[in-house]
Amino acid sequence: MKICILTTFFVVIIISVISHSRSERICKRPITKHLRHAVLSSTVSKRSYTETGLRFEVVYSQNVISWSRFHSFKMSVMDAATGFWEKSLSVKEPSGKNSLIKRNCLYDVGYVNAENDAVHCNRCLKEVTCGNYSIPAKYLTGCYEIHYGSEDVRIYEKGEGIQPNKFLLFVDRMSDEMCQDSTAAYTIVCELHEETERPIAAYINFCPQYLDEKEEFDEETVVTAVHELGHALGFSSELFPYFRDEYGNPRTKRHPKTIDRYFHTWAVLQVVDTLILPTVLHEARIHYNCPHLDGVDLENEGGEGTSGTHFEKRLVGNEVMSGSTSRSLRVSRLTLAFFKDTGWYDVDLNATKNWEYGKNLGCDFVMKSCYEYMERNRYGKSLKPYCNEIGVRRCTDIKTNGICYIVKHRNILPREFQYLTRDATYGEDPRYYSGKPGLYDYCPLYTEVDNFLGNPITASCEDEENNQRMTTG
């Protein structure tokens, strides 16, 4: 199986603003350039590891522990998020041996001695970090300094390591350069299992400004944590080359170039990364009702850390592993199918919430641009989930109030994002108008709102008071 680039050609469509939409935060994450492999302990653990269910070992930084809201955050957010993944995933064939994170040598000069689970260096370095966190010694290998002509000297003893079915997670709350542009949180993958190459350790930093703006931790906070844990467990572009098939064999060649190039002719050249994985493809074909779907697109906007490491927002909408977070995110069978296809987990595909975005909209929706889809459906058919009438209200798939959201730009848009006609923009030049900026390729959508013509409303479109306010303005 390959992770492929589809070179596609398309023309898109756009909309304009009349109300305040609920904020969506773009997910950006640093890409780990050099992933480390842990060392399997030479001794079998004294415990019997018949259990394969995924379990998190969560280590909180002092920044989190000293925070006045720590206990509420731990119970309401982290316990809920880790609990979801523990219920959904089991580790496939854990080895029975603990994993030890390698200590560092000065100038990287040294070697691993498999007999004593230690690194032998010219000089041992004390600190090993995961993100901004210094990893405790209990998870590290031993370290000996080489003395030529005599016995090497032990500087650090080996620790207990990470148990076979566990995932070591460091959680921080620090304002740093990544916590810019309304970033809620980010994840760094730190360590891979020596044999299976499953990620076994990661760092998640929740940006203080994101957490502090919340009077209480709501559903959005929980799904943000679920999303970040998804990156830690495998939904990260740097991990794609390490996936295994159902027999445990690598899906891709052990070479940096693991991408093939495909061409789909639309209208304007656009390069798109596409996942071609068996279970993902099966679930996507069923969900979209598109039997000949050839792959599931990854995000093509947002820059490094967003592009290529999430599902394409235009196609999955409020799916949890899309490139932006909001309280309406849903974990779908598509995401759980992805984790099955990593080869690292046995997965409960039914541990999901109802996900309606794009359901049964067919191949035109999932394989064409939103412009082409709307053109084919413009006469007598629903444009769902898109729209072409400024300000029209509709109840969305998740039963929230949505407004047809169109923005006027200062400059003429690139041709590939010119979707609207003069009818849709009330006679104004449509080349200046588009859908909501962000990750939807500027397609015109019904966007969830909390304010209509100055009137505050709640989310539910089944609330009669909301309906009256939105009708009367």
RAURHU-V530988 format. One record per run of one state. SS is the DSSP state (H for helix, E for strand, - for the rest). FROM is the first residue (numbers start at 1). LEN is the number of residues. If there is no record, write none. Layout:
# RAURHU-V530988
ss->SS from->FROM len->LEN
ss->SS from->FROM len->LEN
This chain:
# RAURHU-V530988
ss->- from->1 len->2
ss->E from->3 len->7
ss->- from->10 len->6
ss->E from->16 len->1
ss->- from->17 len->2
ss->E from->19 len->3
ss->- from->22 len->3
ss->E from->25 len->2
ss->- from->27 len->9
ss->E from->36 len->2
ss->- from->38 len->1
ss->E from->39 len->2
ss->- from->41 len->12
ss->E from->53 len->1
ss->- from->54 len->1
ss->E from->55 len->6
ss->- from->61 len->1
ss->H from->62 len->4
ss->- from->66 len->4
ss->H from->70 len->19
ss->E from->89 len->3
ss->- from->92 len->7
ss->E from->99 len->3
ss->- from->102 len->3
ss->E from->105 len->1
ss->H from->106 len->3
ss->- from->109 len->1
ss->E from->110 len->4
ss->- from->114 len->4
ss->E from->118 len->4
ss->- from->122 len->2
ss->E from->124 len->1
ss->- from->125 len->4
ss->E from->129 len->2
ss->- from->131 len->2
ss->E from->133 len->2
ss->- from->135 len->2
ss->H from->137 len->3
ss->E from->140 len->1
ss->- from->141 len->1
ss->E from->142 len->4
ss->- from->146 len->7
ss->E from->153 len->4
ss->- from->157 len->5
ss->E from->162 len->1
ss->- from->163 len->3
ss->E from->166 len->7
ss->- from->173 len->12
ss->E from->185 len->8
ss->- from->193 len->6
ss->E from->199 len->8
ss->- from->207 len->1
ss->H from->208 len->5
ss->- from->213 len->6
ss->H from->219 len->15
ss->- from->234 len->3
ss->H from->237 len->6
ss->- from->243 len->1
ss->E from->244 len->1
ss->- from->245 len->5
ss->E from->250 len->1
ss->- from->251 len->8
ss->E from->259 len->6
ss->- from->265 len->4
ss->E from->269 len->7
ss->- from->276 len->2
ss->H from->278 len->11
ss->- from->289 len->7
ss->E from->296 len->3
ss->- from->299 len->5
ss->E from->304 len->1
ss->- from->305 len->2
ss->E from->307 len->1
ss->- from->308 len->3
ss->E from->311 len->1
ss->- from->312 len->1
ss->H from->313 len->4
ss->- from->317 len->2
ss->E from->319 len->1
ss->- from->320 len->2
ss->E from->322 len->1
ss->- from->323 len->1
ss->E from->324 len->2
ss->- from->326 len->4
ss->E from->330 len->1
ss->- from->331 len->2
ss->H from->333 len->9
ss->- from->342 len->3
ss->E from->345 len->3
ss->- from->348 len->14
ss->H from->362 len->6
ss->- from->368 len->2
ss->H from->370 len->8
ss->- from->378 len->8
ss->E from->386 len->1
ss->- from->387 len->6
ss->E from->393 len->3
ss->- from->396 len->4
ss->E from->400 len->5
ss->- from->405 len->1
ss->E from->406 len->3
ss->- from->409 len->6
ss->H from->415 len->3
ss->- from->418 len->12
ss->H from->430 len->3
ss->E from->433 len->2
ss->- from->435 len->10
ss->E from->445 len->8
ss->- from->453 len->2
ss->E from->455 len->2
ss->- from->457 len->3
ss->E from->460 len->1
ss->- from->461 len->3
ss->H from->464 len->9
ss->- from->473 len->1
